[in-house]
Structure formats: C-alpha cells, structure tokens
Amino acid sequence: MFVAVTCINVLYLKFHSRERIRQQPELAAGYQRLIWGYLFWGNLPWIIMGLGLELGGLPSIFSYFRPRNGNPFVLAFFIIVFAVWILGFWWLFLARGAEFLVEHPVVLTGFPLNPTLIRLYYCLGIAGGIAAVLFMWFSDIPVPTR
C-alpha cells in the first residue's frame, strides 16, 4: 500500500510537471531526475519493510513500532530511513537541492518558494521524525499478533 501511494504521488508529479515542461523545456531533465529519485528513494524504506514482513518473521506491521526489539529487518528499515534523511540534508543544504526545488515549482505547489523556508520545513519534519523514532524506541508499544 505504501509503495502504491508513493507511485501515485510520482504520477501526480509527472502529470503536473508537463505544463511547466511545455513552458520551459530546459526543465525536463530536472523533473525527470526528481521523478526517478522520488520513485527510488521514496519506495526504498517500504520495500525493506515489505521484505521484513514477508521474510523476517514479524507478526505484523506493528512490529516496526518496536525497533528496540532488535529485529534485523526493523533495524534495516530505520537505518534506511535515517540514510534517506541524511541524504536529504546533503541534497538540500550542500547540493543546491532547495534551489532546485524552487526552480521546479510543481513539486511544492502552494508552498513558499524560498530555499531557506524549504530547508527550515525539512528540518522541522526531520525533528518530528526523530521524536517519533525516540518515542517508538523508548515506549512499550504493544504489538498485536495476526
């Protein structure tokens, strides 16, 4: 289901970028990079999660709410998520990613097109993600079995 939602978001991006590409054909390669990057990096954690559910002996998806149990697939999922977060920091702050998003505005429709605000919102989102991971790590969340 998570892979399907990510793919739907990619289709939305592809569909809505067409008008911008018609107006500015030089942006086509950038949108193509965004689409493939989003498709790959956006689905990688979900593929790891799916493998864990199919091969890792996890009783349910709720096992991912208990990373402290040490299941290798759950830990791999969180390592991939952290790696994607770090890659996002690198891209936005060091590789002109925030400016790239401003140049390709279909990605953030209705969003303030300012690199500083994009970076700030990313940091706030990651802070929320870190808070959620810490909550999962230190809470005793019950895991229902199938």
Phi and psi restraints in degrees (value plus and minus 20) as a CYANA .aco file:
   2 PHE   PHI     -85.0   -45.0
   2 PHE   PSI     -58.7   -18.7
   3 VAL   PHI     -83.4   -43.4
   3 VAL   PSI     -61.6   -21.6
   4 ALA   PHI     -82.3   -42.3
   4 ALA   PSI     -62.8   -22.8
   5 VAL   PHI     -84.5   -44.5
   5 VAL   PSI     -61.8   -21.8
   6 THR   PHI     -82.6   -42.6
   6 THR   PSI     -62.2   -22.2
   7 CYS   PHI     -85.8   -45.8
   7 CYS   PSI     -57.3   -17.3
   8 ILE   PHI     -83.5   -43.5
   8 ILE   PSI     -61.6   -21.6
   9 ASN   PHI     -82.2   -42.2
   9 ASN   PSI     -58.7   -18.7
  10 VAL   PHI     -85.4   -45.4
  10 VAL   PSI     -62.1   -22.1
  11 LEU   PHI     -82.9   -42.9
  11 LEU   PSI     -59.2   -19.2
  12 TYR   PHI     -79.9   -39.9
  12 TYR   PSI     -67.5   -27.5
  13 LEU   PHI     -80.3   -40.3
  13 LEU   PSI     -65.7   -25.7
  14 LYS   PHI     -82.9   -42.9
  14 LYS   PSI     -65.0   -25.0
  15 PHE   PHI     -83.7   -43.7
  15 PHE   PSI     -66.9   -26.9
  16 HIS   PHI     -98.8   -58.8
  16 HIS   PSI     -35.0     5.0
  17 SER   PHI    -102.8   -62.8
  17 SER   PSI     -35.4     4.6
  18 ARG   PHI     -78.9   -38.9
  18 ARG   PSI     -62.7   -22.7
  19 GLU   PHI     -84.1   -44.1
  19 GLU   PSI     -62.7   -22.7
  20 ARG   PHI     -83.5   -43.5
  20 ARG   PSI     -59.2   -19.2
  21 ILE   PHI     -87.0   -47.0
  21 ILE   PSI     -56.9   -16.9
  22 ARG   PHI     -81.6   -41.6
  22 ARG   PSI     -59.7   -19.7
  23 GLN   PHI     -94.1   -54.1
  23 GLN   PSI     -57.9   -17.9
  24 GLN   PHI    -154.1  -114.1
  24 GLN   PSI      63.0   103.0
  25 PRO   PHI     -77.3   -37.3
  25 PRO   PSI     -44.7    -4.7
  26 GLU   PHI     -86.6   -46.6
  26 GLU   PSI     -34.1     5.9
  27 LEU   PHI    -105.9   -65.9
  27 LEU   PSI     -27.3    12.7
  28 ALA   PHI     -76.9   -36.9
  28 ALA   PSI     -65.9   -25.9
  29 ALA   PHI     -84.1   -44.1
  29 ALA   PSI     -57.9   -17.9
  30 GLY   PHI     -85.0   -45.0
  30 GLY   PSI     -63.7   -23.7
  31 TYR   PHI     -84.2   -44.2
  31 TYR   PSI     -57.4   -17.4
  32 GLN   PHI     -82.4   -42.4
  32 GLN   PSI     -62.6   -22.6
  33 ARG   PHI     -81.6   -41.6
  33 ARG   PSI     -63.0   -23.0
  34 LEU   PHI     -81.8   -41.8
  34 LEU   PSI     -65.0   -25.0
  35 ILE   PHI     -81.5   -41.5
  35 ILE   PSI     -69.2   -29.2
  36 TRP   PHI     -89.0   -49.0
  36 TRP   PSI     -56.6   -16.6
  37 GLY   PHI     -84.7   -44.7
  37 GLY   PSI     -64.7   -24.7
  38 TYR   PHI     -84.3   -44.3
  38 TYR   PSI     -61.2   -21.2
  39 LEU   PHI     -82.6   -42.6
  39 LEU   PSI     -64.6   -24.6
  40 PHE   PHI     -93.9   -53.9
  40 PHE   PSI     -80.0   -40.0
  41 TRP   PHI     -89.5   -49.5
  41 TRP   PSI     -49.3    -9.3
  42 GLY   PHI     -92.9   -52.9
  42 GLY   PSI     -47.2    -7.2
  43 ASN   PHI    -117.1   -77.1
  43 ASN   PSI     -38.9     1.1
  44 LEU   PHI     -74.7   -34.7
  44 LEU   PSI     -68.1   -28.1
  45 PRO   PHI     -81.1   -41.1
  45 PRO   PSI     -57.1   -17.1
  46 TRP   PHI     -90.5   -50.5
  46 TRP   PSI     -53.0   -13.0
  47 ILE   PHI     -87.7   -47.7
  47 ILE   PSI     -62.0   -22.0
  48 ILE   PHI     -81.7   -41.7
  48 ILE   PSI     -61.9   -21.9
  49 MET   PHI     -82.6   -42.6
  49 MET   PSI     -64.3   -24.3
  50 GLY   PHI     -82.1   -42.1
  50 GLY   PSI     -61.5   -21.5
  51 LEU   PHI     -82.0   -42.0
  51 LEU   PSI     -60.3   -20.3
  52 GLY   PHI     -82.9   -42.9
  52 GLY   PSI     -60.1   -20.1
  53 LEU   PHI     -90.0   -50.0
  53 LEU   PSI     -54.8   -14.8
  54 GLU   PHI    -104.0   -64.0
  54 GLU   PSI     -55.7   -15.7
  55 LEU   PHI    -135.4   -95.4
  55 LEU   PSI     -36.1     3.9
  56 GLY   PHI    -112.8   -72.8
  56 GLY   PSI     -16.2    23.8
  57 GLY   PHI      49.6    89.6
  57 GLY   PSI       5.2    45.2
  58 LEU   PHI    -104.2   -64.2
  58 LEU   PSI     116.3   156.3
  59 PRO   PHI     -89.8   -49.8
  59 PRO   PSI     -49.8    -9.8
  60 SER   PHI    -184.7  -144.7
  60 SER   PSI     153.6   193.6
  61 ILE   PHI     -82.4   -42.4
  61 ILE   PSI     -43.3    -3.3
  62 PHE   PHI     -87.3   -47.3
  62 PHE   PSI     -34.2     5.8
  63 SER   PHI     -80.9   -40.9
  63 SER   PSI     -45.0    -5.0
  64 TYR   PHI     -92.4   -52.4
  64 TYR   PSI     -30.5     9.5
  65 PHE   PHI    -105.2   -65.2
  65 PHE   PSI     -20.0    20.0
  66 ARG   PHI    -149.4  -109.4
  66 ARG   PSI      47.9    87.9
  67 PRO   PHI     -84.6   -44.6
  67 PRO   PSI     -43.8    -3.8
  68 ARG   PHI     -88.7   -48.7
  68 ARG   PSI     -32.0     8.0
  69 ASN   PHI     -89.8   -49.8
  69 ASN   PSI     -38.7     1.3
  70 GLY   PHI      63.9   103.9
  70 GLY   PSI      -7.3    32.7
  71 ASN   PHI     -80.6   -40.6
  71 ASN   PSI     110.8   150.8
  72 PRO   PHI     -80.1   -40.1
  72 PRO   PSI     -54.5   -14.5
  73 PHE   PHI     -91.6   -51.6
  73 PHE   PSI     -57.2   -17.2
  74 VAL   PHI     -85.8   -45.8
  74 VAL   PSI     -64.9   -24.9
  75 LEU   PHI     -84.6   -44.6
  75 LEU   PSI     -59.0   -19.0
  76 ALA   PHI     -82.8   -42.8
  76 ALA   PSI     -59.9   -19.9
  77 PHE   PHI     -78.1   -38.1
  77 PHE   PSI     -69.1   -29.1
  78 PHE   PHI     -88.0   -48.0
  78 PHE   PSI     -55.1   -15.1
  79 ILE   PHI     -83.3   -43.3
  79 ILE   PSI     -62.8   -22.8
  80 ILE   PHI     -83.5   -43.5
  80 ILE   PSI     -63.3   -23.3
  81 VAL   PHI     -80.6   -40.6
  81 VAL   PSI     -65.8   -25.8
  82 PHE   PHI     -82.4   -42.4
  82 PHE   PSI     -60.1   -20.1
  83 ALA   PHI     -83.4   -43.4
  83 ALA   PSI     -60.8   -20.8
  84 VAL   PHI     -85.0   -45.0
  84 VAL   PSI     -60.3   -20.3
  85 TRP   PHI     -81.0   -41.0
  85 TRP   PSI     -66.2   -26.2
  86 ILE   PHI     -84.1   -44.1
  86 ILE   PSI     -62.6   -22.6
  87 LEU   PHI     -80.2   -40.2
  87 LEU   PSI     -59.5   -19.5
  88 GLY   PHI     -81.8   -41.8
  88 GLY   PSI     -62.9   -22.9
  89 PHE   PHI     -79.9   -39.9
  89 PHE   PSI     -68.8   -28.8
  90 TRP   PHI     -77.6   -37.6
  90 TRP   PSI     -67.7   -27.7
  91 TRP   PHI     -84.9   -44.9
  91 TRP   PSI     -66.5   -26.5
  92 LEU   PHI     -91.2   -51.2
  92 LEU   PSI     -58.1   -18.1
  93 PHE   PHI    -115.8   -75.8
  93 PHE   PSI     -52.9   -12.9
  94 LEU   PHI    -132.6   -92.6
  94 LEU   PSI     -41.6    -1.6
  95 ALA   PHI    -133.6   -93.6
  95 ALA   PSI       4.4    44.4
  96 ARG   PHI      41.5    81.5
  96 ARG   PSI       5.9    45.9
  97 GLY   PHI     -84.1   -44.1
  97 GLY   PSI     -59.1   -19.1
  98 ALA   PHI     -84.7   -44.7
  98 ALA   PSI     -61.7   -21.7
  99 GLU   PHI     -85.4   -45.4
  99 GLU   PSI     -58.1   -18.1
 100 PHE   PHI     -79.8   -39.8
 100 PHE   PSI     -62.6   -22.6
 101 LEU   PHI     -86.5   -46.5
 101 LEU   PSI     -53.7   -13.7
 102 VAL   PHI     -86.1   -46.1
 102 VAL   PSI     -58.7   -18.7
 103 GLU   PHI     -91.6   -51.6
 103 GLU   PSI     -40.2    -0.2
 104 HIS   PHI    -140.3  -100.3
 104 HIS   PSI      51.9    91.9
 105 PRO   PHI     -89.0   -49.0
 105 PRO   PSI     -33.6     6.4
 106 VAL   PHI     -83.1   -43.1
 106 VAL   PSI     -47.2    -7.2
 107 VAL   PHI     -82.0   -42.0
 107 VAL   PSI     -60.4   -20.4
 108 LEU   PHI    -139.6   -99.6
 108 LEU   PSI      38.9    78.9
 109 THR   PHI     -82.5   -42.5
 109 THR   PSI     114.9   154.9
 110 GLY   PHI      56.7    96.7
 110 GLY   PSI     -17.1    22.9
 111 PHE   PHI    -118.6   -78.6
 111 PHE   PSI     123.0   163.0
 112 PRO   PHI     -80.3   -40.3
 112 PRO   PSI     101.7   141.7
 113 LEU   PHI    -106.9   -66.9
 113 LEU   PSI      55.7    95.7
 114 ASN   PHI    -158.7  -118.7
 114 ASN   PSI     102.3   142.3
 115 PRO   PHI     -75.9   -35.9
 115 PRO   PSI     -57.2   -17.2
 116 THR   PHI     -85.2   -45.2
 116 THR   PSI     -62.9   -22.9
 117 LEU   PHI     -87.5   -47.5
 117 LEU   PSI     -57.2   -17.2
 118 ILE   PHI     -80.4   -40.4
 118 ILE   PSI     -66.1   -26.1
 119 ARG   PHI     -84.1   -44.1
 119 ARG   PSI     -61.4   -21.4
 120 LEU   PHI     -82.7   -42.7
 120 LEU   PSI     -67.1   -27.1
 121 TYR   PHI     -83.7   -43.7
 121 TYR   PSI     -56.7   -16.7
 122 TYR   PHI     -82.4   -42.4
 122 TYR   PSI     -66.2   -26.2
 123 CYS   PHI     -80.8   -40.8
 123 CYS   PSI     -61.1   -21.1
 124 LEU   PHI     -84.2   -44.2
 124 LEU   PSI     -61.1   -21.1
 125 GLY   PHI     -83.4   -43.4
 125 GLY   PSI     -62.3   -22.3
 126 ILE   PHI     -86.6   -46.6
 126 ILE   PSI     -58.4   -18.4
 127 ALA   PHI     -80.1   -40.1
 127 ALA   PSI     -61.0   -21.0
 128 GLY   PHI     -84.4   -44.4
 128 GLY   PSI     -60.4   -20.4
 129 GLY   PHI     -83.9   -43.9
 129 GLY   PSI     -61.4   -21.4
 130 ILE   PHI     -84.4   -44.4
 130 ILE   PSI     -61.5   -21.5
 131 ALA   PHI     -81.0   -41.0
 131 ALA   PSI     -61.0   -21.0
 132 ALA   PHI     -84.9   -44.9
 132 ALA   PSI     -62.6   -22.6
 133 VAL   PHI     -84.4   -44.4
 133 VAL   PSI     -63.3   -23.3
 134 LEU   PHI     -81.8   -41.8
 134 LEU   PSI     -61.0   -21.0
 135 PHE   PHI     -80.5   -40.5
 135 PHE   PSI     -65.8   -25.8
 136 MET   PHI     -84.5   -44.5
 136 MET   PSI     -57.4   -17.4
 137 TRP   PHI     -89.8   -49.8
 137 TRP   PSI     -59.1   -19.1
 138 PHE   PHI    -120.7   -80.7
 138 PHE   PSI     -26.1    13.9
 139 SER   PHI    -113.4   -73.4
 139 SER   PSI     136.7   176.7
 140 ASP   PHI    -121.3   -81.3
 140 ASP   PSI      52.8    92.8
 141 ILE   PHI     -97.3   -57.3
 141 ILE   PSI     103.2   143.2
 142 PRO   PHI     -90.0   -50.0
 142 PRO   PSI     122.0   162.0
 143 VAL   PHI    -128.6   -88.6
 143 VAL   PSI      89.8   129.8
 144 PRO   PHI     -88.1   -48.1
 144 PRO   PSI     122.2   162.2
 145 THR   PHI    -110.4   -70.4
 145 THR   PSI     145.0   185.0
